[in-house]
Amino acid sequence: MPWIAIVVGLATGIAIWTVLDQIQTRQVDKIFDQELQIQLDLRARESLIRFDRYLSSYGATTRLLANYRKLSEYLEPLFWSDDEAIDPVIYKDFRPQWLPDFFERDALAPPSHVLLTDPHGRVREIFQAGSDPVPAEMAIQVPTQLLDRHDIRTVIDRLGERLYLITSDAAEDAGGYHMGYLLVLVPVDATFLAASQRGVDVGRASVALVDSDEQRILASLDPSLIPIDSFLSDWSATHVITSQSLPEYEGSDSNLLFATFVPQSRVERMSRHVRIFERRQRFYAAAVFVIVFTGLIYLVSSRLNKVLKRMTRFSQRALGIPEPGFQRGGNQLVLLEDWIQHFTQLVLKAREEMSRRHQAAMRESEALKAAMMEASLDAIVTLDHSGRVIEYNPAAERLFGVGRPFALGAVFVERFLPDVARPAFKRLLDRSRHRHREPLGRGELIALHADGAEIPVEISIAPIERVGERFFTLYIHDISSRKQAEQEIKSLARFASESPHPILRVNAAGLIVYANNASRPLLRAWNADPGEPLPEDWGTAVAAALETAQPLERELEAGGQVYSLLLAPIRDLGYVNLYARDITAVRRAEQESRQHQAELVHVCRLSTMGEVATGMAHELNQPLSAIVNYANGCVRRLQGGQGQPEELVGAMNQITAQAKRASEIIKRLRALVGKQPPARAEADLNHLVREVCSFLEFETSRVGVAIELELSAEAIPVCVDLVQVEQVLLNLVGNALDALEERPESERRLRICTELEDDWAQVAVADSGPGIEPEHLKRLFDPFVTTKEGGMGMGLAISQTIVENHEGRIWAESVLGHGSTFHLRLPLALPVQEGAGTRANVLEPID
Ligand code: ADP
């Protein structure tokens, strides 16, 4: 309620102000007294400074007087004898000519006497300003301590009963000769003090010069107020006195103080004024304070009211507590207490609930931890600060082969680590001490199994701080299998270097980046070392392999050995691996096999020739019989004497022609039978077919079949070993004739066709023989497969070898009971570029 807030605010504000006022008054009095003292000190100091300066100005005036032109002129003709009896001249009623009217114009208090002495200080002339005679101490002889030839002397001293300011300076004549001293005597009295304090605001204060020994007043600014010869103590009750020592003057006998007097009544009046003013100020401040404070209380109260209402609603909704009475109005503070009680109860309840939940969570966490420990694949061991095992999971049991009951309480280092591993473990542990709560970098160690076996492990230590004690949890991972894998990887890495076959790696720039030991012969052949480039042609091959991403195979002869190199590009990594294989033996075997094959072919040919030979013999018979007939005819004619030379010549020519024919036949036979190295030449396939047919003329007529030739109109160029291809054709036609013999003569037909198809030269030998059993057909080209009595079964096998050597193909088609067709296909001879090769061994046509 607002009025309660206002009353409370006012009461509190007034109470606070009353307390503060009390404290403040005391503080203000203290400050005021200090400040007053400072002010008085300052004023006193100012008075003294002014007084001191005032004295100095007399020094300057004396110097002016001593240097007055008329004085030096006055002194010029004078001579003061030492012996002379002194009788000073006294000017009483008028000013001497050597003294200007300086003081009358100046603000300084006028001197009572001005003295002129000789150099010994004997007084020669005196100017007396008033009625007072010159003090006796100065009448005849001036004390020498008051004189200084080189500097001005200023002294305050007591002469008789009075204080005087005495200033002196040396006086010279116009020629600069030291003639003596000029002294100015000024009585230090009220006039003097008043003049010295002119311009200083001393207020109602008074100043005086005091004898410091007797504490007696010698000169006073206001003698009626502070009389001369009174004592300082007389005034201490009524005045605030600040006394300061006066600078001592050389030659002075007096020990003087400069005292400032401020009447006590005046100080008190000032203090009263200040206090009244300050109290009024404080009252205004207090009024503002009370108003602001009341306003503040009012604002806080109304705000609190709102907050409490909100809190009530909140507590009602959130916690379901009954609505406290303050919602219906009433004393806010009492209601607040009510509410706080409710709140405290709720807090207690909540604390209990939280504690219950915390315990449940702890139990869960413990269960979770236990489950984790159980399920962990890694060994987990917890050590106390002395390194003894206090926790040990099943994985640790498995790893170390030590049961939990035996492990708990054991010193970990002694029980589970061999001697060699202990220093490293200690280092890890020490590091963990310095990195509080942070997991460590891992370390690899050797641990000890119960059976004495050493197990490589990776270990990491996590320090745990709990209730001021430090524990360490070790996570231990068995790395035996990893170590083994590493070993295997290492051994695999040596794989290439251990290979007995050359293995090299070449980068995209053609540089050899790796070569194993076995590669030495290759490097020698290339004249290159690892780090150097491959020869140009090999570099090109490497680039080609990388570009196409296709492996390439090339051969290299090095040190008498033949190597087959597989260039395997690894395109994404930008290099090519070269795997080489020594194929010298393979090549040699191939060579030998080729030789054997050639021999076999030859043997086979001989066997074929056995069959052909009969025909050939028959063929040879004809020219030979003709020769014999012609020769016999000639002989008979010559013996009968009837032979005309023309007839004889004709017969002889016939003999020659027949002999040539016989010779041709023998030549061809020899070509077939002869053992020649395989050599290829270009020929017309049609021509070869005709040739073979002519060999077999005898055979065909024996079998009673005429070969039907269906040769292509144009020549079919092939580049083949002529003898070998003729052998194949002889074999095919020979087999066909053999097959036809099994058929009645009327059904025997033999047809040879040639044709040019795409890039292939083709020959087909078709017969109307009995055909071939399908089972037999499959194995027809296998060696030693024959159905003939006395047959070798090698003809077709050799034919297939020959054809395949020519990159061709041979195959058979057969319909049982209707005949067989053997197909032969050879690659066409490529058109030869001019000058690029030879067309050697082109057979001359036989006929
Ligand atoms: P050989 O003639 O010594 O038996 P080949 O290898 O020349 O050896 O022939 C193997 C076999 O193939 C022959 O024994 C024969 O049974 C069969 N053969 C070959 N050509 C024909 C053919 N034109 N008709 C039927 N059978 C054939």
Boltz pocket constraint, residues with backbone or C-beta under 6 A from the ligand:
constraints:
  - pocket:
      binder: B
      contacts: [[A, 731], [A, 732], [A, 735], [A, 736], [A, 739], [A, 767], [A, 769], [A, 770], [A, 771], [A, 772], [A, 780], [A, 782], [A, 785], [A, 786], [A, 787], [A, 788], [A, 790], [A, 791], [A, 792], [A, 793], [A, 794], [A, 795], [A, 796], [A, 797], [A, 820]]
      max_distance: 6.0
